[in-house]
Amino acid sequence: MFLNRRPQSLFAAPLGAVLTAWSLAGCDATGPTETPPSPRPVQVQPAQPPTLLTERHFVGLLQVAESLDLAFRVAGEVKVLAVEAGDQVTAGALLAKLDPRDFEVQLEQARARREAASSVAQNAREQRDQFEALYAQDYLSDRSYTDAISAARQAEAELSAAESAEQAASLKLSYTHLYAPGSCRVMARMADPNETVAAGQPIVQLDCGARLRFAAQVAIGSVDAIALGQSVQVDLRASGQGLWDAVVEELVTPAPSAPPIYIARAGVIEPGANLRPGMTGRLLVQLPLRAAGEVVAVVPSGAVTQEGDSAYVFVVLPDDEGQPRLQRRRVEPGPLVDQGIVIRSGIEPKELVVSAGLAHLKDGMAVRVGPESGPLD
């Protein structure tokens, strides 16, 4: 059986298709176009090189110093006692020395541990980065990627501990030497060569004349920040007397029954006529950022954003046409210090980073550097 079908014209297109064609035909190249968004204004600062220092401060007050008892900060056997009662000594003169051999061995062991930990950490970082690239392409399981991240973290923790141990061993070795804090007269020798002395036991008593010293309280957890003979500053700005250079002359070990607080005494160099005993202030001590571990650069605290276990910064770089654009860069942050956040990898000194307002920024975004920012090379 045949069905009668109504013949269709080749030109009888559906109405919807015709309307669509007319609509498309009306969108020619001469019509209005969207204006590209203006570059977003940002404030940037250059990443600082790792030569900066971080500052610690300890509260105390000015005192009058008549005599000074010097002691080693570590126990050991006295090998050299270079002065006699009545001798005149100048600043930096060697007064006494402990047998350093045990401390040299400890430093060698700590250095070897740090070198081994550094190698392991480097390998762990490289493997983590390789696994991250594979994971991004779905070539790696979640478990393998997580294990690589955990291994890198553990290796970094071991490296940080090894670096701290090496620094502590180096400090202990330096404590085996006792130097004169200034121009003084030796009043008494309080130990003899080949005698075993305890940490904090007086070795030499000096008369350095009536002068001013600043005595500050130092918690036991911060005592490694201070060394005998170290250059420091006394901050008396709260009393209207400014900053004064000083040298650490004495570090008194707390008694067993006393709170774990050391007393650091620093002699004020060329004190002004307006300084008076009893003035309160702060002892300012500068520490190298190296104490925080491997340091590549330091960036403002507002320049780092966290996403899960990863940290990122936005670096401003010129494109092929010289237009500043953002590059989202993964970094490895360290501790927070006075100048900002320590960066251990992922950025180079002097690179420009966005210092604030990261919430709406994207990788590749065109930006306009603010007038208060550093130059864009």
ZAFI-711675 format. One record per residue (C-alpha): residue number from 1; y, x, z. Coordinates in nm, 2 decimals. Layout:
BEGIN
<node num="NUM" py="Y" px="X" pz="Z"/>
...
END
This chain:
BEGIN
<node num="1" py="0.00" px="0.00" pz="0.00"/>
<node num="2" py="0.34" px="0.13" pz="-0.10"/>
<node num="3" py="0.65" px="0.09" pz="0.11"/>
<node num="4" py="0.98" px="0.03" pz="-0.05"/>
<node num="5" py="1.23" px="0.30" pz="0.06"/>
<node num="6" py="1.61" px="0.28" pz="0.01"/>
<node num="7" py="1.73" px="0.57" pz="-0.20"/>
<node num="8" py="1.98" px="0.80" pz="-0.03"/>
<node num="9" py="2.26" px="0.98" pz="-0.19"/>
<node num="10" py="2.28" px="1.35" pz="-0.16"/>
<node num="11" py="2.64" px="1.30" pz="-0.04"/>
<node num="12" py="2.56" px="1.05" pz="0.22"/>
<node num="13" py="2.57" px="1.29" pz="0.52"/>
<node num="14" py="2.56" px="1.15" pz="0.87"/>
<node num="15" py="2.90" px="1.07" pz="1.01"/>
<node num="16" py="2.86" px="1.31" pz="1.30"/>
<node num="17" py="2.80" px="1.60" pz="1.07"/>
<node num="18" py="3.10" px="1.51" pz="0.87"/>
<node num="19" py="3.33" px="1.49" pz="1.17"/>
<node num="20" py="3.19" px="1.83" pz="1.30"/>
<node num="21" py="3.27" px="1.99" pz="0.96"/>
<node num="22" py="3.62" px="1.85" pz="0.96"/>
<node num="23" py="3.67" px="1.98" pz="1.32"/>
<node num="24" py="3.55" px="2.33" pz="1.23"/>
<node num="25" py="3.76" px="2.33" pz="0.92"/>
<node num="26" py="4.07" px="2.27" pz="1.12"/>
<node num="27" py="4.02" px="2.59" pz="1.33"/>
<node num="28" py="4.14" px="2.84" pz="1.09"/>
<node num="29" py="4.27" px="3.20" pz="1.16"/>
<node num="30" py="4.63" px="3.08" pz="1.15"/>
<node num="31" py="4.60" px="2.87" pz="1.46"/>
<node num="32" py="4.72" px="2.97" pz="1.81"/>
<node num="33" py="4.52" px="3.24" pz="1.99"/>
<node num="34" py="4.47" px="3.31" pz="2.36"/>
<node num="35" py="4.69" px="3.58" pz="2.51"/>
<node num="36" py="4.48" px="3.86" pz="2.67"/>
<node num="37" py="4.53" px="3.88" pz="3.05"/>
<node num="38" py="4.79" px="4.12" pz="3.18"/>
<node num="39" py="4.66" px="4.43" pz="3.35"/>
<node num="40" py="4.61" px="4.37" pz="3.71"/>
<node num="41" py="4.84" px="4.58" pz="3.94"/>
<node num="42" py="4.66" px="4.80" pz="4.19"/>
<node num="43" py="4.76" px="5.06" pz="4.44"/>
<node num="44" py="4.57" px="5.39" pz="4.42"/>
<node num="45" py="4.54" px="5.71" pz="4.61"/>
<node num="46" py="4.38" px="6.04" pz="4.51"/>
<node num="47" py="4.06" px="6.13" pz="4.69"/>
<node num="48" py="4.14" px="6.42" pz="4.92"/>
<node num="49" py="3.95" px="6.75" pz="4.92"/>
<node num="50" py="3.73" px="6.83" pz="5.22"/>
<node num="51" py="3.97" px="7.08" pz="5.37"/>
<node num="52" py="4.12" px="6.83" pz="5.60"/>
<node num="53" py="4.08" px="6.83" pz="5.97"/>
<node num="54" py="4.01" px="6.55" pz="6.20"/>
<node num="55" py="4.19" px="6.53" pz="6.54"/>
<node num="56" py="4.06" px="6.47" pz="6.89"/>
<node num="57" py="4.28" px="6.42" pz="7.19"/>
<node num="58" py="4.23" px="6.45" pz="7.57"/>
<node num="59" py="4.47" px="6.32" pz="7.84"/>
<node num="60" py="4.60" px="6.56" pz="8.10"/>
<node num="61" py="4.91" px="6.71" pz="8.26"/>
<node num="62" py="5.11" px="7.03" pz="8.29"/>
<node num="63" py="5.03" px="7.27" pz="8.58"/>
<node num="64" py="5.16" px="7.60" pz="8.71"/>
<node num="65" py="4.91" px="7.88" pz="8.66"/>
<node num="66" py="4.91" px="8.19" pz="8.89"/>
<node num="67" py="4.57" px="8.34" pz="8.84"/>
<node num="68" py="4.28" px="8.27" pz="8.60"/>
<node num="69" py="3.91" px="8.28" pz="8.66"/>
<node num="70" py="3.72" px="8.33" pz="8.33"/>
<node num="71" py="3.35" px="8.23" pz="8.29"/>
<node num="72" py="3.09" px="8.21" pz="8.02"/>
<node num="73" py="3.00" px="7.86" pz="7.90"/>
<node num="74" py="2.63" px="7.96" pz="7.87"/>
<node num="75" py="2.39" px="8.14" pz="8.11"/>
<node num="76" py="2.26" px="8.48" pz="8.03"/>
<node num="77" py="2.25" px="8.85" pz="8.12"/>
<node num="78" py="2.57" px="9.05" pz="8.12"/>
<node num="79" py="2.53" px="9.34" pz="7.88"/>
<node num="80" py="2.90" px="9.45" pz="7.85"/>
<node num="81" py="3.17" px="9.44" pz="8.11"/>
<node num="82" py="3.46" px="9.61" pz="7.94"/>
<node num="83" py="3.73" px="9.60" pz="8.21"/>
<node num="84" py="3.80" px="9.73" pz="8.55"/>
<node num="85" py="4.03" px="9.59" pz="8.83"/>
<node num="86" py="4.39" px="9.69" pz="8.75"/>
<node num="87" py="4.35" px="9.71" pz="8.37"/>
<node num="88" py="4.61" px="9.56" pz="8.15"/>
<node num="89" py="4.47" px="9.35" pz="7.86"/>
<node num="90" py="4.62" px="9.18" pz="7.56"/>
<node num="91" py="4.54" px="8.85" pz="7.40"/>
<node num="92" py="4.20" px="8.87" pz="7.22"/>
<node num="93" py="4.07" px="9.18" pz="7.41"/>
<node num="94" py="3.70" px="9.17" pz="7.48"/>
<node num="95" py="3.64" px="9.13" pz="7.86"/>
<node num="96" py="3.26" px="9.08" pz="7.88"/>
<node num="97" py="2.96" px="9.00" pz="7.67"/>
<node num="98" py="2.62" px="8.85" pz="7.73"/>
<node num="99" py="2.29" px="8.96" pz="7.57"/>
<node num="100" py="2.31" px="8.76" pz="7.24"/>
<node num="101" py="1.95" px="8.80" pz="7.12"/>
<node num="102" py="1.81" px="8.47" pz="7.24"/>
<node num="103" py="2.10" px="8.29" pz="7.09"/>
<node num="104" py="2.07" px="8.47" pz="6.76"/>
<node num="105" py="1.71" px="8.36" pz="6.74"/>
<node num="106" py="1.81" px="8.00" pz="6.81"/>
<node num="107" py="2.07" px="8.02" pz="6.53"/>
<node num="108" py="1.83" px="8.16" pz="6.28"/>
<node num="109" py="1.58" px="7.89" pz="6.36"/>
<node num="110" py="1.84" px="7.62" pz="6.33"/>
<node num="111" py="1.97" px="7.76" pz="6.00"/>
<node num="112" py="1.61" px="7.76" pz="5.86"/>
<node num="113" py="1.56" px="7.40" pz="5.97"/>
<node num="114" py="1.89" px="7.30" pz="5.81"/>
<node num="115" py="1.81" px="7.47" pz="5.48"/>
<node num="116" py="1.47" px="7.30" pz="5.47"/>
<node num="117" py="1.62" px="6.97" pz="5.55"/>
<node num="118" py="1.89" px="7.01" pz="5.28"/>
<node num="119" py="1.62" px="7.07" pz="5.02"/>
<node num="120" py="1.42" px="6.77" pz="5.13"/>
<node num="121" py="1.73" px="6.55" pz="5.13"/>
<node num="122" py="1.83" px="6.67" pz="4.78"/>
<node num="123" py="1.49" px="6.58" pz="4.64"/>
<node num="124" py="1.49" px="6.25" pz="4.82"/>
<node num="125" py="1.83" px="6.16" pz="4.67"/>
<node num="126" py="1.72" px="6.26" pz="4.32"/>
<node num="127" py="1.41" px="6.05" pz="4.35"/>
<node num="128" py="1.60" px="5.75" pz="4.49"/>
<node num="129" py="1.85" px="5.77" pz="4.20"/>
<node num="130" py="1.56" px="5.79" pz="3.95"/>
<node num="131" py="1.38" px="5.50" pz="4.11"/>
<node num="132" py="1.71" px="5.30" pz="4.11"/>
<node num="133" py="1.74" px="5.34" pz="3.73"/>
<node num="134" py="1.37" px="5.24" pz="3.68"/>
<node num="135" py="1.41" px="4.94" pz="3.92"/>
<node num="136" py="1.71" px="4.82" pz="3.72"/>
<node num="137" py="1.49" px="4.81" pz="3.41"/>
<node num="138" py="1.21" px="4.63" pz="3.59"/>
<node num="139" py="0.98" px="4.93" pz="3.56"/>
<node num="140" py="0.93" px="4.97" pz="3.93"/>
<node num="141" py="0.80" px="4.74" pz="4.21"/>
<node num="142" py="1.02" px="4.63" pz="4.50"/>
<node num="143" py="0.80" px="4.82" pz="4.74"/>
<node num="144" py="0.83" px="5.15" pz="4.56"/>
<node num="145" py="1.21" px="5.11" pz="4.53"/>
<node num="146" py="1.24" px="5.02" pz="4.90"/>
<node num="147" py="1.02" px="5.32" pz="5.00"/>
<node num="148" py="1.24" px="5.56" pz="4.80"/>
<node num="149" py="1.56" px="5.43" pz="4.97"/>
<node num="150" py="1.39" px="5.46" pz="5.32"/>
<node num="151" py="1.28" px="5.81" pz="5.24"/>
<node num="152" py="1.63" px="5.91" pz="5.13"/>
<node num="153" py="1.78" px="5.77" pz="5.45"/>
<node num="154" py="1.53" px="5.94" pz="5.67"/>
<node num="155" py="1.59" px="6.27" pz="5.49"/>
<node num="156" py="1.96" px="6.23" pz="5.53"/>
<node num="157" py="1.92" px="6.16" pz="5.90"/>
<node num="158" py="1.71" px="6.47" pz="5.94"/>
<node num="159" py="1.97" px="6.68" pz="5.75"/>
<node num="160" py="2.25" px="6.55" pz="5.97"/>
<node num="161" py="2.05" px="6.63" pz="6.29"/>
<node num="162" py="1.97" px="6.98" pz="6.15"/>
<node num="163" py="2.33" px="7.05" pz="6.07"/>
<node num="164" py="2.43" px="6.94" pz="6.42"/>
<node num="165" py="2.17" px="7.17" pz="6.57"/>
<node num="166" py="2.29" px="7.46" pz="6.36"/>
<node num="167" py="2.65" px="7.40" pz="6.47"/>
<node num="168" py="2.55" px="7.38" pz="6.83"/>
<node num="169" py="2.35" px="7.71" pz="6.80"/>
<node num="170" py="2.64" px="7.88" pz="6.64"/>
<node num="171" py="2.87" px="7.76" pz="6.92"/>
<node num="172" py="2.63" px="7.89" pz="7.19"/>
<node num="173" py="2.62" px="8.23" pz="7.02"/>
<node num="174" py="3.00" px="8.24" pz="7.02"/>
<node num="175" py="3.00" px="8.16" pz="7.39"/>
<node num="176" py="2.84" px="8.50" pz="7.46"/>
<node num="177" py="3.18" px="8.67" pz="7.43"/>
<node num="178" py="3.46" px="8.65" pz="7.68"/>
<node num="179" py="3.81" px="8.73" pz="7.55"/>
<node num="180" py="4.15" px="8.76" pz="7.72"/>
<node num="181" py="4.37" px="8.46" pz="7.66"/>
<node num="182" py="4.69" px="8.66" pz="7.67"/>
<node num="183" py="4.87" px="8.96" pz="7.81"/>
<node num="184" py="4.73" px="8.98" pz="8.17"/>
<node num="185" py="4.63" px="9.21" pz="8.44"/>
<node num="186" py="4.27" px="9.23" pz="8.57"/>
<node num="187" py="4.27" px="9.14" pz="8.94"/>
<node num="188" py="3.89" px="9.16" pz="9.00"/>
<node num="189" py="3.55" px="9.19" pz="8.84"/>
<node num="190" py="3.33" px="8.92" pz="8.98"/>
<node num="191" py="3.00" px="9.03" pz="8.81"/>
<node num="192" py="2.82" px="9.35" pz="8.71"/>
<node num="193" py="2.64" px="9.47" pz="8.40"/>
<node num="194" py="2.28" px="9.36" pz="8.37"/>
<node num="195" py="2.34" px="9.07" pz="8.61"/>
<node num="196" py="2.21" px="8.73" pz="8.51"/>
<node num="197" py="2.49" px="8.48" pz="8.55"/>
<node num="198" py="2.50" px="8.10" pz="8.53"/>
<node num="199" py="2.72" px="7.89" pz="8.30"/>
<node num="200" py="3.06" px="7.85" pz="8.46"/>
<node num="201" py="3.02" px="8.13" pz="8.71"/>
<node num="202" py="3.34" px="8.34" pz="8.73"/>
<node num="203" py="3.32" px="8.68" pz="8.57"/>
<node num="204" py="3.67" px="8.82" pz="8.56"/>
<node num="205" py="3.99" px="8.71" pz="8.75"/>
<node num="206" py="4.32" px="8.77" pz="8.57"/>
<node num="207" py="4.68" px="8.76" pz="8.66"/>
<node num="208" py="4.89" px="8.64" pz="8.37"/>
<node num="209" py="5.21" px="8.56" pz="8.56"/>
<node num="210" py="5.35" px="8.23" pz="8.67"/>
<node num="211" py="5.34" px="8.01" pz="8.36"/>
<node num="212" py="5.25" px="7.66" pz="8.25"/>
<node num="213" py="4.91" px="7.54" pz="8.15"/>
<node num="214" py="4.80" px="7.20" pz="8.04"/>
<node num="215" py="4.49" px="7.07" pz="8.21"/>
<node num="216" py="4.30" px="6.79" pz="8.03"/>
<node num="217" py="3.98" px="6.60" pz="8.11"/>
<node num="218" py="3.70" px="6.63" pz="7.86"/>
<node num="219" py="3.39" px="6.41" pz="7.86"/>
<node num="220" py="3.06" px="6.60" pz="7.84"/>
<node num="221" py="2.99" px="6.44" pz="7.50"/>
<node num="222" py="3.31" px="6.60" pz="7.36"/>
<node num="223" py="3.30" px="6.94" pz="7.52"/>
<node num="224" py="3.16" px="7.11" pz="7.21"/>
<node num="225" py="3.49" px="7.04" pz="7.04"/>
<node num="226" py="3.66" px="7.29" pz="7.25"/>
<node num="227" py="3.61" px="7.67" pz="7.27"/>
<node num="228" py="3.77" px="7.94" pz="7.48"/>
<node num="229" py="4.05" px="8.11" pz="7.28"/>
<node num="230" py="4.09" px="7.81" pz="7.05"/>
<node num="231" py="4.43" px="7.73" pz="6.92"/>
<node num="232" py="4.54" px="7.38" pz="7.02"/>
<node num="233" py="4.85" px="7.17" pz="7.07"/>
<node num="234" py="5.00" px="7.00" pz="7.37"/>
<node num="235" py="5.15" px="6.66" pz="7.29"/>
<node num="236" py="5.44" px="6.58" pz="7.52"/>
<node num="237" py="5.62" px="6.34" pz="7.29"/>
<node num="238" py="5.57" px="6.05" pz="7.53"/>
<node num="239" py="5.79" px="6.25" pz="7.77"/>
<node num="240" py="6.04" px="6.34" pz="7.50"/>
<node num="241" py="5.94" px="6.70" pz="7.48"/>
<node num="242" py="5.76" px="6.72" pz="7.14"/>
<node num="243" py="5.45" px="6.93" pz="7.04"/>
<node num="244" py="5.37" px="7.28" pz="7.19"/>
<node num="245" py="5.13" px="7.54" pz="7.07"/>
<node num="246" py="4.87" px="7.65" pz="7.33"/>
<node num="247" py="4.55" px="7.84" pz="7.36"/>
<node num="248" py="4.24" px="7.73" pz="7.56"/>
<node num="249" py="4.20" px="7.97" pz="7.85"/>
<node num="250" py="3.95" px="7.80" pz="8.08"/>
<node num="251" py="3.68" px="7.53" pz="8.07"/>
<node num="252" py="3.56" px="7.43" pz="8.42"/>
<node num="253" py="3.21" px="7.30" pz="8.44"/>
<node num="254" py="3.17" px="6.99" pz="8.66"/>
<node num="255" py="2.99" px="7.02" pz="8.99"/>
<node num="256" py="2.65" px="6.87" pz="9.01"/>
<node num="257" py="2.77" px="6.58" pz="9.24"/>
<node num="258" py="3.09" px="6.52" pz="9.03"/>
<node num="259" py="3.13" px="6.29" pz="8.73"/>
<node num="260" py="3.03" px="6.46" pz="8.40"/>
<node num="261" py="3.39" px="6.55" pz="8.32"/>
<node num="262" py="3.50" px="6.90" pz="8.22"/>
<node num="263" py="3.85" px="7.04" pz="8.28"/>
<node num="264" py="4.00" px="7.23" pz="7.99"/>
<node num="265" py="4.31" px="7.44" pz="8.07"/>
<node num="266" py="4.53" px="7.56" pz="7.78"/>
<node num="267" py="4.82" px="7.81" pz="7.83"/>
<node num="268" py="5.14" px="7.69" pz="7.67"/>
<node num="269" py="5.28" px="7.95" pz="7.43"/>
<node num="270" py="5.66" px="8.00" pz="7.48"/>
<node num="271" py="5.72" px="7.69" pz="7.69"/>
<node num="272" py="6.07" px="7.54" pz="7.67"/>
<node num="273" py="6.31" px="7.53" pz="7.96"/>
<node num="274" py="6.28" px="7.15" pz="7.99"/>
<node num="275" py="5.90" px="7.16" pz="8.06"/>
<node num="276" py="5.81" px="7.07" pz="8.41"/>
<node num="277" py="5.48" px="7.07" pz="8.60"/>
<node num="278" py="5.34" px="6.72" pz="8.63"/>
<node num="279" py="5.44" px="6.60" pz="8.28"/>
<node num="280" py="5.16" px="6.40" pz="8.13"/>
<node num="281" py="5.05" px="6.42" pz="7.77"/>
<node num="282" py="4.75" px="6.49" pz="7.54"/>
<node num="283" py="4.56" px="6.80" pz="7.44"/>
<node num="284" py="4.52" px="6.79" pz="7.06"/>
<node num="285" py="4.22" px="6.96" pz="6.91"/>
<node num="286" py="4.16" px="6.99" pz="6.53"/>
<node num="287" py="3.80" px="6.98" pz="6.41"/>
<node num="288" py="3.69" px="7.06" pz="6.05"/>
<node num="289" py="3.53" px="6.77" pz="5.87"/>
<node num="290" py="3.23" px="6.99" pz="5.80"/>
<node num="291" py="3.12" px="6.89" pz="6.15"/>
<node num="292" py="3.05" px="6.55" pz="5.99"/>
<node num="293" py="2.79" px="6.69" pz="5.75"/>
<node num="294" py="2.82" px="6.77" pz="5.38"/>
<node num="295" py="3.16" px="6.65" pz="5.26"/>
<node num="296" py="3.28" px="6.60" pz="4.90"/>
<node num="297" py="3.60" px="6.41" pz="4.95"/>
<node num="298" py="3.79" px="6.17" pz="5.18"/>
<node num="299" py="3.92" px="5.84" pz="5.07"/>
<node num="300" py="4.12" px="5.56" pz="5.24"/>
<node num="301" py="3.92" px="5.33" pz="5.46"/>
<node num="302" py="4.02" px="5.03" pz="5.24"/>
<node num="303" py="3.88" px="5.19" pz="4.92"/>
<node num="304" py="3.51" px="5.15" pz="5.01"/>
<node num="305" py="3.33" px="4.82" pz="4.96"/>
<node num="306" py="2.98" px="4.75" pz="5.08"/>
<node num="307" py="2.72" px="4.55" pz="4.88"/>
<node num="308" py="2.39" px="4.53" pz="5.06"/>
<node num="309" py="2.27" px="4.89" pz="5.13"/>
<node num="310" py="2.51" px="5.04" pz="4.88"/>
<node num="311" py="2.87" px="5.14" pz="4.89"/>
<node num="312" py="3.11" px="5.15" pz="4.60"/>
<node num="313" py="3.47" px="5.25" pz="4.51"/>
<node num="314" py="3.68" px="5.17" pz="4.21"/>
<node num="315" py="3.80" px="5.48" pz="4.03"/>
<node num="316" py="4.09" px="5.44" pz="3.78"/>
<node num="317" py="4.04" px="5.63" pz="3.46"/>
<node num="318" py="4.23" px="5.61" pz="3.12"/>
<node num="319" py="4.04" px="5.46" pz="2.83"/>
<node num="320" py="4.05" px="5.59" pz="2.47"/>
<node num="321" py="4.39" px="5.43" pz="2.42"/>
<node num="322" py="4.53" px="5.56" pz="2.75"/>
<node num="323" py="4.51" px="5.22" pz="2.93"/>
<node num="324" py="4.40" px="5.26" pz="3.29"/>
<node num="325" py="4.07" px="5.09" pz="3.36"/>
<node num="326" py="3.85" px="5.05" pz="3.66"/>
<node num="327" py="3.51" px="5.22" pz="3.69"/>
<node num="328" py="3.29" px="5.09" pz="3.97"/>
<node num="329" py="3.12" px="5.39" pz="4.12"/>
<node num="330" py="2.85" px="5.41" pz="4.38"/>
<node num="331" py="2.92" px="5.66" pz="4.66"/>
<node num="332" py="2.75" px="5.79" pz="4.97"/>
<node num="333" py="2.98" px="5.74" pz="5.26"/>
<node num="334" py="2.99" px="5.94" pz="5.58"/>
<node num="335" py="3.17" px="5.87" pz="5.91"/>
<node num="336" py="3.52" px="5.73" pz="5.96"/>
<node num="337" py="3.78" px="6.00" pz="6.05"/>
<node num="338" py="4.15" px="6.01" pz="6.10"/>
<node num="339" py="4.23" px="6.04" pz="5.73"/>
<node num="340" py="3.98" px="5.78" pz="5.60"/>
<node num="341" py="3.62" px="5.77" pz="5.52"/>
<node num="342" py="3.42" px="6.08" pz="5.44"/>
<node num="343" py="3.24" px="6.07" pz="5.10"/>
<node num="344" py="2.93" px="6.29" pz="5.06"/>
<node num="345" py="2.86" px="6.22" pz="4.69"/>
<node num="346" py="2.97" px="6.00" pz="4.40"/>
<node num="347" py="3.33" px="6.11" pz="4.36"/>
<node num="348" py="3.54" px="6.43" pz="4.31"/>
<node num="349" py="3.86" px="6.53" pz="4.49"/>
<node num="350" py="4.18" px="6.42" pz="4.32"/>
<node num="351" py="4.02" px="6.13" pz="4.14"/>
<node num="352" py="4.23" px="5.81" pz="4.18"/>
<node num="353" py="4.07" px="5.53" pz="4.38"/>
<node num="354" py="4.20" px="5.18" pz="4.45"/>
<node num="355" py="4.30" px="5.19" pz="4.81"/>
<node num="356" py="4.31" px="4.82" pz="4.89"/>
<node num="357" py="4.25" px="4.47" pz="4.76"/>
<node num="358" py="3.91" px="4.51" pz="4.61"/>
<node num="359" py="3.78" px="4.15" pz="4.63"/>
<node num="360" py="3.87" px="4.04" pz="4.28"/>
<node num="361" py="3.83" px="4.37" pz="4.09"/>
<node num="362" py="3.56" px="4.42" pz="3.83"/>
<node num="363" py="3.41" px="4.72" pz="3.64"/>
<node num="364" py="3.60" px="4.78" pz="3.32"/>
<node num="365" py="3.91" px="4.57" pz="3.42"/>
<node num="366" py="4.24" px="4.68" pz="3.28"/>
<node num="367" py="4.49" px="4.76" pz="3.55"/>
<node num="368" py="4.85" px="4.87" pz="3.60"/>
<node num="369" py="4.89" px="5.15" pz="3.86"/>
<node num="370" py="5.15" px="5.06" pz="4.12"/>
<node num="371" py="5.48" px="5.25" pz="4.16"/>
<node num="372" py="5.38" px="5.40" pz="4.50"/>
<node num="373" py="5.05" px="5.53" pz="4.37"/>
<node num="374" py="4.96" px="5.88" pz="4.27"/>
<node num="375" py="4.99" px="5.99" pz="3.90"/>
<node num="376" py="4.72" px="5.90" pz="3.65"/>
<node num="377" py="4.62" px="6.21" pz="3.45"/>
END
